[in-house]
Amino acid sequence: MHSSVPFFWGVAAISLPPVLDHGPPPHVLYNAGETKNLPCKVKPLPQGEGHQEPHYEWFRNGLKLEENALYSFHSQEDGTSLRISTSASETPVEGYFQCKVSNEFGTAMSNVSMLQAAGKLLLFYIEASGISLNKKEEL
């Protein structure tokens, strides 16, 4: 009788998709010139599983990111992180970031993380509160 479960060195391999253990926080503030790291970690597979190396991708506002001076990907034993070097951009680096992890058996998506310049949040709060500032006042 032929089994449909593949064997690796006498140990049955179970087909498991990746499961996220820890994703990026929902809201990240940064100051100009600061570097931010967004984590994307998967739960380890039980011993005896077949080789199911996960593949990681990062997205900003729904578009796949490529490595460049602004974005770099850093592999770790249990996942990856997206390093965002805000000093590499003349304009604010803001948006919605998300990690996608996949292997031959499935896909997992992290929650969306909103990256925002810290000063903009303060200005929004001041405007929403009705506080008026003149040019001599400091925040």
C-alpha positions as CSV (number, residue, x, y, z in Angstrom):
1,M,0.0,0.0,0.0
2,H,1.4,3.4,-1.0
3,S,1.2,6.3,1.5
4,S,0.4,9.9,0.4
5,V,2.5,11.3,3.2
6,P,6.1,12.0,2.2
7,F,8.9,10.6,4.3
8,F,12.2,12.2,5.1
9,W,14.8,9.9,6.6
10,G,12.1,7.7,8.0
11,V,10.2,10.5,9.7
12,A,6.8,11.5,8.2
13,A,6.6,15.1,7.0
14,I,3.4,17.0,7.7
15,S,2.4,19.8,5.3
16,L,2.1,23.0,7.4
17,P,1.8,26.6,6.2
18,P,3.7,29.3,8.1
19,V,2.1,30.7,11.3
20,L,3.1,34.2,12.4
21,D,4.3,34.5,15.9
22,H,5.1,38.2,16.1
23,G,4.4,40.9,13.5
24,P,5.0,44.7,13.4
25,P,3.2,46.9,15.9
26,P,0.0,48.5,14.7
27,H,1.3,52.1,14.9
28,V,5.0,53.3,14.7
29,L,6.1,56.9,15.1
30,Y,9.5,58.0,14.0
31,N,11.6,61.2,14.1
32,A,13.4,62.5,11.0
33,G,16.7,60.6,10.4
34,E,15.7,57.7,12.6
35,T,16.0,54.1,11.6
36,K,13.0,51.8,12.4
37,N,12.8,48.0,12.4
38,L,9.5,46.2,11.8
39,P,9.7,42.5,12.8
40,C,8.0,39.6,11.1
41,K,8.6,36.3,13.0
42,V,7.1,32.9,12.4
43,K,6.4,30.1,14.9
44,P,9.0,27.3,14.6
45,L,7.8,24.0,13.1
46,P,7.8,20.9,15.3
47,Q,10.9,18.6,15.0
48,G,10.6,16.0,12.3
49,E,8.9,18.2,9.8
50,G,10.0,18.3,6.2
51,H,11.9,21.2,4.8
52,Q,9.5,24.1,4.5
53,E,11.6,27.2,4.3
54,P,9.4,30.3,4.4
55,H,9.7,33.1,1.9
56,Y,9.2,36.7,3.2
57,E,7.9,39.7,1.3
58,W,7.2,43.3,2.6
59,F,4.6,45.6,1.2
60,R,4.0,49.4,1.6
61,N,0.5,50.6,0.8
62,G,-0.2,47.3,-0.9
63,L,2.8,47.5,-3.2
64,K,5.7,45.0,-2.9
65,L,8.9,46.6,-1.6
66,E,12.4,46.1,-3.2
67,E,15.6,46.6,-1.2
68,N,17.2,50.0,-1.7
69,A,18.8,52.8,0.4
70,L,15.5,53.4,2.2
71,Y,14.3,49.8,2.8
72,S,16.5,46.7,3.7
73,F,15.5,43.2,4.7
74,H,17.3,41.4,7.5
75,S,17.0,37.7,7.9
76,Q,16.9,36.2,11.4
77,E,16.7,32.6,12.6
78,D,12.9,32.9,13.3
79,G,11.9,35.5,10.7
80,T,12.9,38.7,9.1
81,S,12.7,42.5,9.8
82,L,12.2,45.4,7.6
83,R,14.7,48.2,8.3
84,I,13.5,51.6,7.2
85,S,16.2,54.3,7.1
86,T,14.2,57.6,7.2
87,S,17.4,59.6,6.6
88,A,17.6,58.2,3.1
89,S,14.5,60.1,2.1
90,E,13.9,63.8,1.7
91,T,10.1,63.4,2.2
92,P,8.4,61.7,5.1
93,V,8.4,57.9,4.9
94,E,4.9,57.1,5.9
95,G,2.4,54.5,5.0
96,Y,0.9,51.1,5.8
97,F,3.4,48.2,6.0
98,Q,2.7,44.5,6.0
99,C,4.7,41.3,5.9
100,K,3.7,38.2,3.8
101,V,5.2,34.8,4.7
102,S,4.7,31.8,2.5
103,N,5.9,28.3,1.9
104,E,4.8,25.6,-0.5
105,F,1.8,24.8,1.8
106,G,0.3,28.3,2.4
107,T,0.6,31.9,3.2
108,A,0.3,34.1,6.3
109,M,-0.1,37.9,6.3
110,S,0.8,40.2,9.3
111,N,-1.4,42.9,10.6
112,V,-0.9,46.3,8.9
113,S,1.5,48.6,10.7
114,M,1.1,52.4,10.1
115,L,4.4,54.3,10.1
116,Q,4.0,58.0,10.7
117,A,6.3,61.0,11.3
118,A,6.1,62.0,15.0
119,G,5.7,65.7,14.3
120,K,2.7,65.2,12.1
121,L,0.8,63.5,14.9
122,L,1.5,66.4,17.3
123,L,0.4,69.0,14.7
124,F,-2.8,67.0,14.1
125,Y,-3.5,66.9,17.9
126,I,-2.9,70.7,18.2
127,E,-5.2,71.4,15.2
128,A,-7.9,69.0,16.5
129,S,-7.7,70.6,20.0
130,G,-8.2,74.1,18.7
131,I,-4.9,75.3,20.2
132,S,-3.5,78.3,18.4
133,L,0.3,78.8,18.2
134,N,2.0,82.0,17.2
135,K,5.5,81.9,15.7
136,K,7.3,82.6,19.1
137,E,5.8,79.6,20.9
138,E,7.6,76.3,21.0
139,L,6.1,72.9,21.1
